[in-house]
Every structure is written in C-alpha cells, then in structure tokens.
C-alpha cells in the first residue's frame, strides 16, 4: 500500500496537465486565428521534387492552426513552475522543479520546442519564401543541442555505459557521446516524420511515455515519473481536440520537442534498448523515408507510393482513422513488451 499515495500523485499531476492544456486551447485557437497561424502544405518533398501526391492527400488540411505544441509543452512548464511557487508557500510539500530528475528533460522540451516553433513560423509566414527552416540548418541545430547534452551526460553526470536488459551493463567509454547524439537526433526526427496524420504521433507518444514513466517509477525516480505523466496529460488534451477533423496540429514545436525529450528520458533511465522496442513504429517510419530516398537516387524508382509509410497506406486507400488505430494497436503491444523488458530486465533495481 506504500505505493498508493505516489501513484495517486502521479495521476493527479497528469490530470492537472490535461486540464490546464484543455483550458489554454481555446485561448490558443483565438490567437492562432488572429495571427493567421494556419498550416501551409509543402510544395516539395524531402528529395526536392514536387510533392504533388502529398498535396493531393492533404490539401484539405491547409489553413488548420499549427504551433499547438507550444500550448502542450507550455502547459507542462506552467504546471512545474506553479508547483515551485506552491511549494515555497507551503501549500504542497515538494516542488516538481527537481534538479536531478526534471531539469534536463524540461530544458530539452522547451529548447527544442522553441526551435520547432521557429520552423513552424517559417512555414505559416513563409519567411524567406520557404515553408519551414531548411533541413540542413535544422539538423545542425538539433545536432548541436545533442552534442551539448552528450557532453553534459558524459563529463558531468558520468554516464559511460549502456544497460542490456537481463544481461548487464556494458562500458562504452567515450562512445557514449556519439550514442547520445544519435538517440536524441534520431528520436526527435523520427517522431517528427511520424506526425503526418491526425493523432498518429500523439497516441504513440502517450504509449512511449507511459512505458518510460513506469520504468522511472520503479527506478525510484518519482519526480521523473510525474514529469512523464505531465507530458502524457498534455498530449491527451491535444488528442481530445485532434480526432479527425483536427482543430489544430502540434507542429514541429510539438513533435521535435516531445521526440527529443523521449530520447533524453531513455538515456536518463539507461533504457536505450527499451526505446528501440517501444519506438519501433517511429523507426520504421524513418526507415521508409531513407529507403525511398536511397532507391530514388540510385535506382530511379520508388519503393513506396509515397513516404513516410503512413502516407503509402493512405494512398492505397486506407483511411486516416484506420491507419492511426492500427498503428496505435501495434504501438500498444510494443509498449507492453518494452515495459516488460525494461522492468524485468532491470536487475537488482527492478522487479
């Protein structure tokens, strides 16, 4: 019974983040309408050619408010800062602004969220005549952020090994730095790539953060588990308004930020292997883009009708709801498997 108060606290904070995000959404929608923050459908594919097939599938979504991720991660930030104020006044016993467990993922959430917000603004305002920041500068900034994080984890926090569930820890020394960079950059971009249908990435993120929240809790990282709960609450509020037809999109400011934060939490809990399991759909979606680009460049032919993979299924006649629900079902199974691997394979610190 000793865990009951902690679990109630996690549920309570998660519910608060859900309600705060819901309450702020109408305000955001009014501002978005006033400022003309409607999404612009891209003209060109990643390879530079005309994205005529994509425009055909998604032309109806043009003008839907984007930048909604600011409300989502902004609500998480607001709840955490409010907890600090409430703790100082003695209303609650403990602040969520915990140096050891929340500073790093919260900084990641906000910093990458701001980068994504700039990209979204480039899209809606067509700054410089472009619909978004160029891929190379965006990748450079994400990589730079990941490099700073990797150096902090390696030199300041002393992370030098990876944990293989049920096997043990493997010392990798300075190879931890490129591994960290790979995880953060890959995860943020993979979630961004998957965020192409109403609710698709959001639902998969809820499942992924649920797994890592459970792992953090069992590892004794109670505040980090609450942080995962706050993120889940904010995404659920987004999904409440994102069921087709979506009232708004999270945009890059949401997908990049939540993806990078998921990667950081995986590194903090030493659960990279679990991330490979629960994030398998994100990985497959990214590989579909890589395979498509490679095939078109070297063999002058497509493997998929359109990439990422979810658009291929969309083109062959699956509806958005069918694709999303089936991907969610697969994601739920992967989440259960990942949670089992993460908890049972934790060793002395696990179950």
C-alpha positions in Angstrom: 0.0 0.0 0.0 3.0 2.3 0.3 2.9 3.0 -3.4 -0.7 4.1 -3.5 -0.1 7.8 -2.4 2.7 8.1 -5.1 0.5 6.6 -7.8 -2.3 9.0 -6.8 0.1 11.9 -7.0 1.2 10.9 -10.5 -2.4 10.5 -11.6 -3.3 13.9 -10.0 -0.5 15.8 -11.7 -1.2 14.2 -15.0 -4.8 15.1 -14.8 -3.9 18.7 -13.9 -1.7 19.0 -17.0 -4.6 17.6 -19.1 -7.0 20.2 -17.7 -4.5 23.1 -18.0 -3.9 22.2 -21.6 -7.6 21.9 -22.3 -8.2 25.3 -20.7 -5.5 27.0 -22.7 -6.5 25.5 -26.0 -9.4 27.9 -26.8 -7.1 30.9 -26.0 -4.5 29.5 -28.3 -7.1 28.9 -31.1 -8.2 32.5 -30.9 -4.6 33.8 -31.0 -3.8 31.4 -33.9 -6.8 32.6 -35.9 -6.0 36.3 -35.2 -2.3 35.9 -36.2 -3.0 33.6 -39.2 -1.1 30.6 -37.9 -2.6 28.2 -40.4 -0.5 25.3 -41.7 0.8 25.6 -45.3 1.0 22.3 -47.2 4.5 21.9 -48.6 5.2 22.1 -52.3 8.3 19.9 -52.4 9.2 16.5 -51.0 12.3 15.9 -48.9 14.2 15.0 -52.1 13.4 18.3 -53.7 10.9 17.2 -56.2 7.3 18.4 -56.4 5.1 16.8 -53.6 2.0 16.6 -55.9 0.8 13.3 -54.3 1.1 14.7 -50.8 -0.7 17.8 -51.7 -3.5 15.7 -53.2 -3.9 13.8 -50.0 -3.7 16.7 -47.6 -4.8 19.8 -49.4 -7.9 19.9 -47.2 -5.7 20.4 -44.2 -4.2 23.7 -45.4 -5.1 26.5 -43.0 -5.6 24.4 -39.9 -3.9 26.1 -37.0 -0.5 24.8 -36.2 2.1 25.6 -33.4 -0.2 23.8 -30.9 2.8 22.2 -29.4 3.6 25.5 -27.6 0.3 25.1 -25.7 1.2 21.5 -24.9 4.8 21.9 -23.6 3.9 25.3 -22.3 1.3 23.7 -20.0 3.9 21.3 -18.7 6.2 24.2 -18.0 3.4 26.1 -16.3 2.4 23.3 -14.0 6.0 22.7 -13.0 6.7 26.3 -12.3 3.4 26.6 -10.4 4.5 23.6 -8.2 7.6 25.6 -7.3 5.6 28.5 -6.2 3.1 26.3 -4.2 6.0 24.5 -2.5 7.5 27.8 -1.4 4.2 28.9 0.1 3.9 25.6 1.9 0.7 24.5 0.0 2.4 21.4 -1.3 5.4 19.6 0.3 7.6 19.2 -2.8 8.3 21.1 -6.0 8.4 19.3 -9.3 11.3 21.5 -10.4 13.8 18.9 -9.3 17.5 19.4 -10.3 18.4 15.7 -10.6 15.2 14.5 -12.4 13.5 17.3 -14.2 16.0 20.0 -15.2 17.4 18.1 -18.2 14.2 16.8 -19.8 12.4 20.1 -19.1 15.2 22.1 -20.7 15.1 19.7 -23.7 11.4 20.1 -24.0 11.5 23.9 -24.0 14.7 24.4 -26.0 13.8 22.0 -28.8 10.2 23.3 -28.7 11.4 26.8 -29.4 13.5 25.5 -32.3 10.4 23.8 -33.7 8.3 26.9 -33.1 10.7 28.9 -35.3 10.4 26.3 -38.0 6.6 26.4 -37.8 6.6 30.2 -38.0 8.7 29.9 -41.1 6.1 27.6 -42.5 3.0 29.7 -41.8 4.5 33.0 -42.6 6.7 31.7 -45.5 9.6 33.7 -44.2 12.3 33.8 -46.9 9.8 32.3 -49.3 10.2 28.9 -47.6 7.7 26.6 -45.9 9.9 25.8 -42.9 13.5 26.0 -42.0 15.8 24.2 -44.4 16.5 20.6 -43.4 20.3 21.1 -43.0 20.2 24.1 -40.7 17.5 22.4 -38.6 19.5 19.2 -38.4 22.6 21.2 -37.5 20.9 22.9 -34.6 19.4 19.6 -33.3 22.8 18.0 -33.5 24.4 20.9 -31.7 21.9 20.6 -28.9 22.5 16.8 -28.7 26.3 17.4 -28.6 25.9 19.7 -25.6 23.6 17.2 -23.9 26.0 14.3 -24.6 29.0 16.2 -23.1 26.9 17.0 -20.0 25.8 13.4 -19.5 29.4 12.0 -20.1 31.5 14.5 -18.2 29.1 16.0 -15.6 26.9 13.0 -14.8 29.4 10.3 -15.5 27.3 8.2 -18.0 29.7 5.8 -19.7 27.8 2.6 -20.2 24.6 1.2 -21.6 22.3 -1.4 -20.0 21.3 -4.5 -21.8 18.1 -5.8 -20.1 18.7 -9.2 -18.3 22.3 -9.2 -19.4 24.0 -6.3 -17.6 25.9 -3.0 -18.1 28.4 -2.6 -20.9 31.1 0.0 -20.6 31.5 2.0 -23.8 33.5 5.0 -22.6 33.6 8.0 -24.9 31.4 6.1 -27.4 28.6 7.2 -25.1 28.8 10.7 -26.7 28.0 9.7 -30.3 25.4 7.2 -29.0 23.6 10.0 -27.1 23.8 12.3 -30.1 22.3 9.5 -32.4 19.5 8.8 -29.9 18.4 12.4 -29.5 18.6 13.5 -33.1 17.1 10.2 -34.4 14.2 10.2 -31.9 13.2 13.8 -32.5 13.3 13.5 -36.2 11.5 10.1 -36.2 8.6 11.5 -34.2 8.5 14.5 -36.5 8.3 12.2 -39.5 5.6 10.1 -38.0 3.5 13.2 -37.2 1.7 13.2 -40.5 -1.9 12.0 -39.7 -4.4 13.3 -37.1 -3.5 11.7 -33.8 -0.9 9.2 -35.1 2.3 10.5 -33.4 0.3 11.8 -30.3 -1.1 8.4 -29.5 2.2 6.6 -30.0 3.9 9.2 -27.8 1.4 8.6 -25.0 2.2 4.9 -25.1 6.0 5.5 -25.2 6.0 8.0 -22.2 3.8 5.6 -20.3 6.5 2.9 -20.6 9.3 5.2 -19.5 7.2 6.7 -16.7 6.8 3.1 -15.3 10.5 2.5 -15.7 11.4 5.7 -14.0 9.0 5.0 -11.1 10.4 1.5 -10.5 14.0 3.0 -10.6 12.9 5.3 -7.8 12.8 8.4 -10.0 9.4 9.5 -8.7 9.6 13.1 -9.9 10.7 12.0 -13.4 7.7 9.6 -13.4 5.5 12.6 -12.6 7.2 14.5 -15.5 6.3 11.7 -17.9 2.7 11.9 -16.5 2.6 15.6 -17.2 3.6 15.1 -20.8 1.0 12.3 -21.2 -1.7 14.6 -19.8 -0.7 17.4 -22.2 -0.8 15.0 -25.2 -4.1 13.5 -24.2 -5.6 17.0 -24.2 -4.2 17.5 -27.6 -5.7 14.2 -28.8 -9.0 15.3 -27.4 -9.0 18.1 -30.0 -7.1 16.3 -32.7 -9.5 13.5 -33.6 -10.5 13.9 -37.2 -11.1 16.6 -38.3 -8.3 18.1 -36.2 -8.9 21.5 -34.6 -5.2 22.1 -34.6 -1.8 20.5 -35.1 1.1 20.3 -32.6 3.6 21.2 -35.4 7.3 20.8 -35.3 7.3 22.6 -32.0 5.5 19.6 -30.5 6.8 16.6 -32.4 10.5 17.6 -32.3 10.3 18.6 -28.6 8.5 15.5 -27.4 10.7 13.3 -29.5 13.9 14.8 -28.2 12.6 14.6 -24.6 11.7 11.0 -25.1 15.2 10.3 -26.1 16.7 12.2 -23.1 14.4 10.3 -20.7 15.5 7.0 -22.3 19.2 8.0 -21.7 18.4 9.1 -18.1 16.8 5.8 -17.2 19.5 3.8 -19.1 16.8 2.2 -21.3 18.0 2.7 -24.9 17.2 -0.9 -25.7 13.6 -0.3 -24.5 13.4 2.8 -26.7 14.2 0.6 -29.7 11.2 -1.6 -28.8 8.6 1.0 -27.9 9.7 3.3 -30.7 9.7 0.7 -33.4 7.0 2.4 -35.4 8.9 5.6 -35.3 12.0 3.7 -36.5 10.1 2.0 -39.4 8.5 5.3 -40.5 12.0 6.9 -40.7 13.5 3.9 -42.5 10.7 4.1 -45.1 11.9 7.7 -45.9 15.5 6.7 -46.0 14.8 3.7 -48.3 12.6 5.8 -50.5 15.3 8.5 -50.9 18.1 5.9 -51.5 16.1 4.0 -54.1 15.1 7.1 -56.0 18.6 8.4 -56.0 20.4 5.2 -57.1 17.8 3.2 -58.8 15.5 6.0 -60.1 12.4 4.2 -58.8 10.1 4.3 -55.7 9.7 1.5 -53.2 6.6 3.1 -51.7 3.9 5.1 -53.5 4.7 7.9 -51.1 6.9 8.1 -47.9 6.7 8.0 -44.9 4.9 4.7 -44.7 1.7 6.0 -43.3 1.2 8.0 -46.4 1.7 4.9 -48.5 -1.1 3.2 -46.7 -3.2 6.4 -47.2 -2.5 6.4 -50.9 -3.6 2.7 -51.3 -7.0 3.6 -49.8 -6.7 3.1 -46.0 -8.5 6.0 -44.3 -6.6 8.1 -41.7 -8.6 6.6 -38.8 -7.8 3.1 -39.9 -4.1 3.8 -40.2 -3.9 5.6 -36.9 -5.8 3.0 -35.0 -3.8 0.1 -36.4 -0.6 1.8 -35.7 -1.8 2.6 -32.2 -2.7 -1.1 -31.7 0.8 -2.1 -32.8 2.3 0.6 -30.6 0.3 -0.6 -27.6 1.7 -4.1 -28.0 5.2 -2.8 -28.4 4.7 -0.6 -25.3 3.7 -3.6 -23.2 6.7 -5.6 -24.5 9.0 -2.7 -23.8 7.7 -2.2 -20.3 8.2 -5.9 -19.5 11.7 -5.9 -20.9 12.5 -2.7 -19.1 11.2 -3.8 -15.7 12.1 -7.5 -15.6 15.5 -6.9 -17.2 16.4 -4.1 -14.8 18.4 -6.4 -12.5 18.6 -5.6 -8.7 16.9 -2.3 -9.2 13.8 -3.8 -10.9 11.1 -6.1 -10.0 
